[in-house]
Amino acid sequence: MKAWILVLVILATCSLDGNAFSRGQRTRGESVYAASGCAHCHSIRGVGGKKGPDLSDVGRRLKGSQMRKQIVEGSKQMPPFGDDLQEIELADLIAYLHSCRDRKR
């Protein structure tokens, strides 16, 4: 029963607007981004790799559920990270990525 409550809270959190996430959650998510090596392939605001897409505006382009699916399942070019991240780390990472809402120039 408690696991279902946690899952529902995380799913609800993932669908909220980027401003609804706490500053602490976004900060922890930024740490998860760095510790997981995301910047090896992705860049945000000009910092990071070029192998994957620039994530500077990912919060404008994708919903939390879409980010979650991409991170957990991966794609042809991106490995899955579902087994590497704990649920709270995943939620924090999505909060951080959702806050990346720069406009394309």
Phi and psi in degrees as GROMACS dihedral restraints (atoms count N, CA, C in turn):
[ dihedral_restraints ]
;  ai    aj    ak    al  type     phi  dphi    fc
    3     4     5     6     1   -64.3    20    10
    4     5     6     7     1   -34.1    20    10
    6     7     8     9     1   -63.4    20    10
    7     8     9    10     1   -40.8    20    10
    9    10    11    12     1   -64.0    20    10
   10    11    12    13     1   -39.1    20    10
   12    13    14    15     1   -63.4    20    10
   13    14    15    16     1   -44.4    20    10
   15    16    17    18     1   -60.5    20    10
   16    17    18    19     1   -44.6    20    10
   18    19    20    21     1   -61.6    20    10
   19    20    21    22     1   -44.0    20    10
   21    22    23    24     1   -64.2    20    10
   22    23    24    25     1   -40.8    20    10
   24    25    26    27     1   -63.0    20    10
   25    26    27    28     1   -44.8    20    10
   27    28    29    30     1   -64.5    20    10
   28    29    30    31     1   -44.8    20    10
   30    31    32    33     1   -63.2    20    10
   31    32    33    34     1   -40.5    20    10
   33    34    35    36     1   -64.7    20    10
   34    35    36    37     1   -41.1    20    10
   36    37    38    39     1   -63.2    20    10
   37    38    39    40     1   -39.8    20    10
   39    40    41    42     1   -66.2    20    10
   40    41    42    43     1   -23.8    20    10
   42    43    44    45     1   -94.8    20    10
   43    44    45    46     1    -1.8    20    10
   45    46    47    48     1   -78.7    20    10
   46    47    48    49     1   159.8    20    10
   48    49    50    51     1   -63.2    20    10
   49    50    51    52     1   150.3    20    10
   51    52    53    54     1   -56.3    20    10
   52    53    54    55     1   -30.9    20    10
   54    55    56    57     1   -73.8    20    10
   55    56    57    58     1   -15.3    20    10
   57    58    59    60     1   -79.8    20    10
   58    59    60    61     1   -18.0    20    10
   60    61    62    63     1   -75.0    20    10
   61    62    63    64     1   144.9    20    10
   63    64    65    66     1   -73.7    20    10
   64    65    66    67     1   155.4    20    10
   66    67    68    69     1   -59.9    20    10
   67    68    69    70     1   -39.7    20    10
   69    70    71    72     1   -62.1    20    10
   70    71    72    73     1   -41.1    20    10
   72    73    74    75     1   -65.3    20    10
   73    74    75    76     1   -42.3    20    10
   75    76    77    78     1   -64.6    20    10
   76    77    78    79     1   -39.6    20    10
   78    79    80    81     1   -65.4    20    10
   79    80    81    82     1   -44.0    20    10
   81    82    83    84     1   -63.1    20    10
   82    83    84    85     1   -38.2    20    10
   84    85    86    87     1   -64.1    20    10
   85    86    87    88     1   -36.8    20    10
   87    88    89    90     1   -63.8    20    10
   88    89    90    91     1   -38.1    20    10
   90    91    92    93     1   -66.2    20    10
   91    92    93    94     1   -40.2    20    10
   93    94    95    96     1   -63.0    20    10
   94    95    96    97     1   -42.1    20    10
   96    97    98    99     1   -56.4    20    10
   97    98    99   100     1   -46.9    20    10
   99   100   101   102     1   -68.9    20    10
  100   101   102   103     1   -46.0    20    10
  102   103   104   105     1   -69.3    20    10
  103   104   105   106     1   -27.6    20    10
  105   106   107   108     1   -86.5    20    10
  106   107   108   109     1    -3.8    20    10
  108   109   110   111     1    79.6    20    10
  109   110   111   112     1    19.0    20    10
  111   112   113   114     1   -58.6    20    10
  112   113   114   115     1   -36.5    20    10
  114   115   116   117     1   -69.9    20    10
  115   116   117   118     1   -10.5    20    10
  117   118   119   120     1   -63.6    20    10
  118   119   120   121     1   -36.5    20    10
  120   121   122   123     1  -109.7    20    10
  121   122   123   124     1   -31.5    20    10
  123   124   125   126     1  -109.2    20    10
  124   125   126   127     1   151.8    20    10
  126   127   128   129     1  -118.1    20    10
  127   128   129   130     1   152.9    20    10
  129   130   131   132     1  -135.1    20    10
  130   131   132   133     1   122.7    20    10
  132   133   134   135     1    54.0    20    10
  133   134   135   136     1    42.5    20    10
  135   136   137   138     1    82.0    20    10
  136   137   138   139     1     1.6    20    10
  138   139   140   141     1  -112.2    20    10
  139   140   141   142     1   121.8    20    10
  141   142   143   144     1   128.2    20    10
  142   143   144   145     1  -170.4    20    10
  144   145   146   147     1   -79.9    20    10
  145   146   147   148     1   170.6    20    10
  147   148   149   150     1  -115.3    20    10
  148   149   150   151     1    -1.0    20    10
  150   151   152   153     1   -66.7    20    10
  151   152   153   154     1   -41.8    20    10
  153   154   155   156     1  -102.6    20    10
  154   155   156   157     1   174.8    20    10
  156   157   158   159     1   -65.2    20    10
  157   158   159   160     1   150.9    20    10
  159   160   161   162     1   -67.2    20    10
  160   161   162   163     1   130.4    20    10
  162   163   164   165     1  -103.0    20    10
  163   164   165   166     1    13.3    20    10
  165   166   167   168     1   -58.3    20    10
  166   167   168   169     1   -29.9    20    10
  168   169   170   171     1  -120.8    20    10
  169   170   171   172     1    20.6    20    10
  171   172   173   174     1   -60.0    20    10
  172   173   174   175     1   -30.2    20    10
  174   175   176   177     1   -67.0    20    10
  175   176   177   178     1   -21.7    20    10
  177   178   179   180     1   -86.5    20    10
  178   179   180   181     1   -31.2    20    10
  180   181   182   183     1   -87.5    20    10
  181   182   183   184     1   -35.6    20    10
  183   184   185   186     1  -122.8    20    10
  184   185   186   187     1   147.0    20    10
  186   187   188   189     1   -79.5    20    10
  187   188   189   190     1   162.0    20    10
  189   190   191   192     1   -56.1    20    10
  190   191   192   193     1   -39.0    20    10
  192   193   194   195     1   -66.2    20    10
  193   194   195   196     1   -34.6    20    10
  195   196   197   198     1   -69.5    20    10
  196   197   198   199     1   -40.7    20    10
  198   199   200   201     1   -62.2    20    10
  199   200   201   202     1   -45.9    20    10
  201   202   203   204     1   -57.7    20    10
  202   203   204   205     1   -47.6    20    10
  204   205   206   207     1   -59.9    20    10
  205   206   207   208     1   -45.0    20    10
  207   208   209   210     1   -62.9    20    10
  208   209   210   211     1   -44.7    20    10
  210   211   212   213     1   -67.0    20    10
  211   212   213   214     1   -46.7    20    10
  213   214   215   216     1   -70.1    20    10
  214   215   216   217     1   -46.1    20    10
  216   217   218   219     1   -94.5    20    10
  217   218   219   220     1   -22.7    20    10
  219   220   221   222     1    71.5    20    10
  220   221   222   223     1  -164.3    20    10
  222   223   224   225     1  -154.5    20    10
  223   224   225   226     1  -166.8    20    10
  225   226   227   228     1   -59.2    20    10
  226   227   228   229     1   -40.6    20    10
  228   229   230   231     1   -94.8    20    10
  229   230   231   232     1   -23.0    20    10
  231   232   233   234     1  -109.6    20    10
  232   233   234   235     1   128.8    20    10
  234   235   236   237     1   -71.2    20    10
  235   236   237   238     1   154.3    20    10
  237   238   239   240     1   -74.9    20    10
  238   239   240   241     1   143.9    20    10
  240   241   242   243     1  -118.0    20    10
  241   242   243   244     1    11.2    20    10
  243   244   245   246     1   -58.6    20    10
  244   245   246   247     1   -35.9    20    10
  246   247   248   249     1   -85.0    20    10
  247   248   249   250     1   -12.7    20    10
  249   250   251   252     1   -93.3    20    10
  250   251   252   253     1   -22.0    20    10
  252   253   254   255     1  -112.6    20    10
  253   254   255   256     1   138.3    20    10
  255   256   257   258     1   -75.8    20    10
  256   257   258   259     1   160.3    20    10
  258   259   260   261     1   -56.3    20    10
  259   260   261   262     1   -41.8    20    10
  261   262   263   264     1   -68.3    20    10
  262   263   264   265     1   -36.3    20    10
  264   265   266   267     1   -65.1    20    10
  265   266   267   268     1   -41.4    20    10
  267   268   269   270     1   -62.8    20    10
  268   269   270   271     1   -45.7    20    10
  270   271   272   273     1   -62.2    20    10
  271   272   273   274     1   -41.9    20    10
  273   274   275   276     1   -65.8    20    10
  274   275   276   277     1   -42.0    20    10
  276   277   278   279     1   -62.0    20    10
  277   278   279   280     1   -42.7    20    10
  279   280   281   282     1   -64.9    20    10
  280   281   282   283     1   -38.9    20    10
  282   283   284   285     1   -59.8    20    10
  283   284   285   286     1   -44.9    20    10
  285   286   287   288     1   -63.9    20    10
  286   287   288   289     1   -49.3    20    10
  288   289   290   291     1   -62.9    20    10
  289   290   291   292     1   -35.6    20    10
  291   292   293   294     1   -67.1    20    10
  292   293   294   295     1   -24.2    20    10
  294   295   296   297     1   -79.8    20    10
  295   296   297   298     1   -10.5    20    10
  297   298   299   300     1   -82.3    20    10
  298   299   300   301     1    94.2    20    10
  300   301   302   303     1  -128.1    20    10
  301   302   303   304     1    27.3    20    10
  303   304   305   306     1   -59.4    20    10
  304   305   306   307     1   145.2    20    10
  306   307   308   309     1   -83.0    20    10
  307   308   309   310     1   141.1    20    10
  309   310   311   312     1   -69.9    20    10
  310   311   312   313     1   140.8    20    10
